[in-house]
Amino acid sequence: MRIIKGHTYEHRKGGLYVVIDDGLLESDGTEVVIYRAVSDQQVWVRPIVEFADGRFKEVTDDPWPRATLPDYDALNQRYVREDGAVTLSGRPPEKPDEPGAPAPIEPETGMHKDYWVLSKEELAKGFVRPVRTSYKHSGCGHITTMARTIAETYARNPKFYGMTFCVNCKEHLPVEEFYWTVDGKLVGS
Protein backbone atom coordinates (compact mmCIF):
# COMPACT_ATOMS: atom_id res chain seq x y z
CA MET A 1 0.00 0.00 0.00
CA ARG A 2 1.25 3.47 -0.89
CA ILE A 3 1.29 5.90 2.03
CA ILE A 4 1.62 9.43 0.69
CA LYS A 5 2.08 12.58 2.70
CA GLY A 6 -0.93 14.88 2.26
CA HIS A 7 -3.23 12.13 0.99
CA THR A 8 -6.45 11.20 2.78
CA TYR A 9 -7.16 7.69 4.05
CA GLU A 10 -10.28 6.13 5.51
CA HIS A 11 -10.10 3.79 8.52
CA ARG A 12 -12.05 0.54 8.15
CA LYS A 13 -14.21 1.56 11.15
CA GLY A 14 -14.87 4.98 9.59
CA GLY A 15 -13.22 8.36 9.84
CA LEU A 16 -10.98 10.25 7.45
CA TYR A 17 -7.31 10.93 8.17
CA VAL A 18 -4.67 12.97 6.37
CA VAL A 19 -1.08 11.70 6.46
CA ILE A 20 1.19 14.43 7.84
CA ASP A 21 4.56 12.70 7.77
CA ASP A 22 6.49 9.58 8.64
CA GLY A 23 9.02 9.13 11.40
CA LEU A 24 10.79 6.79 13.78
CA LEU A 25 9.67 5.76 17.24
CA GLU A 26 12.40 6.95 19.61
CA SER A 27 12.36 3.89 21.85
CA ASP A 28 13.07 1.23 19.23
CA GLY A 29 13.34 2.84 15.77
CA THR A 30 9.99 1.51 14.52
CA GLU A 31 8.90 3.33 11.37
CA VAL A 32 5.64 5.21 12.01
CA VAL A 33 3.01 7.21 10.14
CA ILE A 34 1.88 10.52 11.63
CA TYR A 35 -1.66 11.42 10.62
CA ARG A 36 -4.45 13.84 11.55
CA ALA A 37 -8.17 13.17 11.91
CA VAL A 38 -10.21 15.37 9.58
CA SER A 39 -13.08 15.46 12.11
CA ASP A 40 -11.37 16.91 15.19
CA GLN A 41 -7.76 17.53 14.08
CA GLN A 42 -6.40 15.02 16.63
CA VAL A 43 -2.92 13.86 15.59
CA TRP A 44 -2.18 10.12 15.72
CA VAL A 45 0.95 7.99 15.33
CA ARG A 46 0.88 4.35 14.24
CA PRO A 47 3.53 1.89 13.03
CA ILE A 48 3.67 1.84 9.23
CA VAL A 49 3.07 -1.93 9.18
CA GLU A 50 -0.25 -1.41 11.00
CA PHE A 51 -1.28 1.53 8.82
CA ALA A 52 -0.64 -0.56 5.69
CA ASP A 53 -2.19 -3.85 6.92
CA GLY A 54 -5.68 -3.14 5.60
CA ARG A 55 -6.97 -0.92 8.41
CA PHE A 56 -6.75 2.11 6.11
CA LYS A 57 -7.47 2.65 2.44
CA GLU A 58 -6.63 5.66 0.34
CA VAL A 59 -9.60 7.83 -0.56
CA THR A 60 -9.53 8.21 -4.32
CA ASP A 61 -12.29 10.83 -4.43
CA ASP A 62 -10.45 12.91 -1.85
CA PRO A 63 -12.88 15.39 -0.26
CA TRP A 64 -9.99 17.57 0.95
CA PRO A 65 -7.36 19.28 -1.21
CA ARG A 66 -4.03 17.47 -1.20
CA ALA A 67 -1.73 18.37 1.70
CA THR A 68 -4.29 20.85 3.00
CA LEU A 69 -6.62 20.70 5.97
CA PRO A 70 -9.59 22.96 6.61
CA ASP A 71 -8.54 26.28 8.16
CA TYR A 72 -10.34 25.90 11.46
CA ASP A 73 -8.87 29.12 12.81
CA ALA A 74 -10.41 31.08 9.94
CA LEU A 75 -13.74 29.34 10.48
CA ASN A 76 -13.57 30.12 14.18
CA GLN A 77 -13.02 33.85 13.79
CA ARG A 78 -16.80 34.28 13.78
CA TYR A 79 -17.23 32.42 17.06
CA VAL A 80 -14.56 33.79 19.40
CA ARG A 81 -15.71 34.27 23.00
CA GLU A 82 -14.54 37.16 25.17
CA ASP A 83 -11.89 34.96 26.80
CA GLY A 84 -10.40 34.02 23.41
CA ALA A 85 -12.10 30.62 23.25
CA VAL A 86 -13.16 29.00 19.98
CA THR A 87 -14.75 25.65 19.21
CA LEU A 88 -12.40 22.72 18.62
CA SER A 89 -14.31 21.67 15.49
CA GLY A 90 -14.49 25.11 13.90
CA ARG A 91 -18.28 24.93 13.82
CA PRO A 92 -20.45 27.46 15.63
CA PRO A 93 -21.65 26.46 19.09
CA GLU A 94 -25.05 24.78 19.03
CA LYS A 95 -26.32 27.01 21.85
CA PRO A 96 -24.05 30.09 21.84
CA ASP A 97 -25.83 31.90 24.67
CA GLU A 98 -25.71 29.00 27.12
CA PRO A 99 -22.76 28.31 29.46
CA GLY A 100 -20.80 25.09 29.28
CA ALA A 101 -19.61 23.09 26.29
CA PRO A 102 -20.56 24.32 22.82
CA ALA A 103 -22.34 21.05 21.98
CA PRO A 104 -24.30 18.38 23.88
CA ILE A 105 -22.97 15.03 25.07
CA GLU A 106 -22.88 12.07 22.68
CA PRO A 107 -24.82 9.29 24.49
CA GLU A 108 -22.58 6.52 23.07
CA THR A 109 -19.29 8.01 24.28
CA GLY A 110 -20.23 10.35 27.13
CA MET A 111 -18.13 13.05 25.46
CA HIS A 112 -19.40 16.39 24.23
CA LYS A 113 -19.74 16.66 20.45
CA ASP A 114 -17.47 19.74 20.62
CA TYR A 115 -15.28 21.56 23.13
CA TRP A 116 -14.11 25.09 23.79
CA VAL A 117 -10.37 25.67 23.31
CA LEU A 118 -8.23 28.80 23.20
CA SER A 119 -7.64 30.38 19.78
CA LYS A 120 -4.21 30.24 18.11
CA GLU A 121 -3.79 33.94 18.91
CA GLU A 122 -4.37 33.30 22.61
CA LEU A 123 -2.11 30.21 22.62
CA ALA A 124 0.62 32.21 20.85
CA LYS A 125 0.96 34.35 24.00
CA GLY A 126 2.82 31.42 25.56
CA PHE A 127 2.25 28.62 28.02
CA VAL A 128 2.40 28.96 31.81
CA ARG A 129 2.63 25.18 32.25
CA PRO A 130 4.10 22.35 30.12
CA VAL A 131 1.90 20.86 27.40
CA ARG A 132 0.77 17.54 28.87
CA THR A 133 -1.62 15.31 26.93
CA SER A 134 -2.45 12.43 29.28
CA TYR A 135 -3.93 12.31 32.75
CA LYS A 136 -4.94 9.62 35.23
CA HIS A 137 -8.27 9.54 37.04
CA SER A 138 -7.72 9.05 40.77
CA GLY A 139 -11.11 7.31 41.01
CA CYS A 140 -10.77 4.48 38.49
CA GLY A 141 -7.02 4.68 37.76
CA HIS A 142 -7.55 4.89 33.98
CA ILE A 143 -5.40 7.12 31.74
CA THR A 144 -7.07 9.42 29.20
CA THR A 145 -5.25 11.18 26.34
CA MET A 146 -6.70 14.40 24.99
CA ALA A 147 -6.47 16.34 21.74
CA ARG A 148 -3.34 18.51 21.44
CA THR A 149 -5.34 21.76 21.27
CA ILE A 150 -7.12 20.94 24.53
CA ALA A 151 -3.74 20.15 26.13
CA GLU A 152 -2.35 23.47 24.88
CA THR A 153 -5.39 25.24 26.35
CA TYR A 154 -4.58 23.69 29.74
CA ALA A 155 -0.92 24.77 29.32
CA ARG A 156 -1.91 28.38 28.57
CA ASN A 157 -4.68 28.62 31.18
CA PRO A 158 -4.72 25.75 33.73
CA LYS A 159 -8.03 27.00 35.19
CA PHE A 160 -9.82 27.14 31.80
CA TYR A 161 -11.71 23.88 32.42
CA GLY A 162 -13.51 22.98 35.64
CA MET A 163 -14.18 19.41 34.56
CA THR A 164 -12.46 16.94 32.27
CA PHE A 165 -13.38 13.63 30.68
CA CYS A 166 -12.48 10.14 31.89
CA VAL A 167 -12.58 7.71 28.96
CA ASN A 168 -13.14 4.75 31.31
CA CYS A 169 -15.94 6.28 33.41
CA LYS A 170 -17.39 7.92 30.27
CA GLU A 171 -18.21 11.14 32.05
CA HIS A 172 -16.88 14.59 32.82
CA LEU A 173 -15.63 14.90 36.37
CA PRO A 174 -13.99 17.71 38.40
CA VAL A 175 -10.38 18.34 37.35
CA GLU A 176 -9.32 17.84 40.98
CA GLU A 177 -9.87 14.08 40.45
CA PHE A 178 -7.12 13.85 37.80
CA TYR A 179 -3.30 13.86 37.80
CA TRP A 180 -0.95 14.42 34.85
CA THR A 181 0.79 11.15 33.97
CA VAL A 182 4.11 12.79 33.09
CA ASP A 183 4.70 14.52 36.44
CA GLY A 184 1.91 13.47 38.85
CA LYS A 185 0.70 17.04 39.34
CA LEU A 186 -2.96 17.84 39.78
CA VAL A 187 -4.78 18.74 36.54
CA GLY A 188 -5.88 22.38 36.63
CA SER A 189 -3.09 23.51 38.95
N, C-alpha and C positions, 0 to 999 in steps of 0.2 A: 504494500500500500504506500502510495506517495503521501508524504506529510509536508505540506508547503506553507511556509510562513505567510500569513495574511489570508489564507483560504479558510472557508467556513466548513465545519464538520458537524454532523448530527450524531448524538449518542443514541444507542439502540433503545434506551428507555425514554428518549425524547430530550429536547433541549439542543440549542445551537451554540457552537463554540468556535471562536476564531483563534487560530494558532498564532501566538505572539513570537515565539522563538524556540530554540532547543537549548539544552545545557547539560551539565553533568552534576549528579548528586554529589555533594562534598564528601559525604561519609565513605562512599565506596566506588565512585566514578561511574555509576549507572547513568546511561544516556537517558535524558528526560525530554518531554515536550511540555512547554509552558503555554497555556491557553486560557482564554477569557470567555466567560459565559456572556452571551448576547443579552440575556434577560436582566441580570443584575450586576454585570461587570465584575463578578467575583473571579479572581485569577486562580487557576489550578495548575498543578504539576503532576505528571504521571510518567512512569517509565515508557519509553518509546515502544517497547515490545507489547505493553498492555494497550497503548493507544492504537497500535496497528493490528491487534489480534481479532478484529471484527466488532469491537465495542463501538467504534466510530466509523462513519462513512462520509466521504466528501460530498458536499451539497453541490450538485452541478448547476442547478438554477439558484445560484447564490443570491439571497435576498439583500445582502450587504455588499457595498463596493469593496473590492479587494484591498486588503491591508488597511481598511478604515472601519472604525466603529462609530456608532452614533455619537454626536457631540452632546452628551448629557448636560454639560455645564451650560451650553447655549440654550438648551431646552429649559433648564432650570431658572434662567434669568427672570422668567416671568413669575416664579413662585418662591422668591427668597423671603424668608421671614425676617423680622427685625434683628434677631440674634445671628443672622447670617446662615441660617439653616435652609437646606434645599432637600428635595426628596431624592432618595437613593436611585430610584428608577428613572428620574427625569420627567415623570408624569405629574400632572397637578394633583394636589391632595384631594381625596374623595370628599372630605368635609373640611374645607379650609378654615372655617370659623370655629371649629371645635378643638379643644386641647387634646393632647395625646398623639399617637401615631397618625400618619397621614392616610392610612388605609386600615380596614378591619382585619381581624385575625382569620387566617385560613383554618377551617375546622380540622383538616387532615393533618396539618403540621403543628398547629398551635402558634405559628409565627404570623406576624403581621404581613400583609401583602406588600407593604412598603414601609420604609423607615426614614426618619429625618436624619440628615448628616450635615456637617458643615460644608459650605461651598469651598471651591478651590482657592478663592481669594482669602477666605478666613483661614484655611489651613496653611496658606503661604506665609502667614504671619509667624509661623514657627510652632514647635511643640514644647509643652511644659513638662511632658513625661515621655518616656520611650514609647514607640509604637509596638504594642503587644497584641497579638491576634488570637490567643487562646487563653481561656480561663477555666477554672475548676469550680464546680458547685460544691459548697461545703455540706449541703444536705445529702445529695446522692453520690457525690464523688466523681461524677462524669465530667469530661472535658469537652468544651464547646469551642469551635473555631469560627470566628466571624469574618465578614467581608472586610477587606483592607480599608475602605473608606470609613466604615464604622470604627475600626481600630484607630485610624488617624483622628477621628473626631474625639475619641477618648483621650488621645495623646495631646490634642490641642486644648480640650476643655474636659478634664476628668469628671466634672459634675454635670455634664450635659445630659446624661441619662440617669434616671432614678431607678430604673429597672432594666434587667437584661434577660436574655433568653437562655434557658437550659434545654439543650437538644434531647436529653434523656427524659426530663420531667415534662417536656413539651408545653412549657408555660414561661411567662415572664415573671421574674421574681426580683425582689430588692437587690440592688448591686452589692449591698453589704453581705450577701450570702455567697459571694464569688471571690476567688483569688486568682491572680495572674499565674499561669503555669511557669513562666520563665523566671520569676523572682519571688513568688509567694506573697506579694503585696496585695492588699485589698483592692478590688476593682472600685473605681470611683474616688480613689484617694490620691 
